[in-house]
Amino acid sequence: MKVIGLAGYSGSGKTTLIEQLIAGLKAAGQRVSVVKHAHKDSFDIDHPGKDSWRHRQAGALEVVVANARRMALIREFPQPVEIEPHALLAELAPCDWALVEGFKHGDLPKIEVWRAELGRPAMYPNDPFIVGIATDDPAALPEPTGLPVFRLDAPEALLDHLLASGERYQYTQGHHG
């Protein structure tokens, strides 16, 4: 599988860009999965009162919910743990591409999603894992860069780059880069 991260501050457009990349990769015949880091204190995919919620409340460490169309695994951590993307990638079924959203500090090749109007610092000058920048305003980038720069309003260029450079993003478990 090939892996590319998309990292940036909240509101930068990561999710929209990932939606566009999923659609484009799928149209190119690729099987795509997503690993997403949730920053909230908690998130739930089951709801109070439902069977899977009741099973977790009763103390189950893992609950797998499945039907003929989808499966979800809910794993409880007895103590908070620092989640890292490699462990989550290892959970995925075989796919052609895994898009990793979030994990700003992860050691995977990443596209930085950056918008000047957010007033947040750019990560690319100090993060060797950033391999490109997607932005709404290339002229506003705070430092010159030799990295490829993609426009957020033209995601086809980033899609073409990923498809043409696939071997660069080949991931093998335990190999970070």
Number of C-alpha atoms within 10 A of each C-alpha: 18 17 25 23 29 26 27 25 19 14 12 22 19 23 16 12 19 18 10 16 20 21 14 17 18 14 10 11 9 15 15 19 19 18 19 16 15 11 10 6 5 6 8 8 9 15 10 10 10 9 13 19 17 14 14 16 12 9 9 14 13 14 16 10 13 10 7 5 5 7 9 12 11 17 12 13 9 7 6 7 7 6 10 13 19 18 11 14 20 12 9 12 7 13 12 16 24 22 20 26 22 22 21 20 12 18 17 24 23 29 26 27 26 30 23 17 11 11 9 13 14 19 19 22 12 8 16 12 20 23 18 20 26 28 22 19 16 17 10 13 18 12 9 10 12 7 12 12 19 23 16 23 12 14 18 15 15 21 19 14 13 19 16 10 11 16 11 13 20 16 20 13 10 9 9 13 13
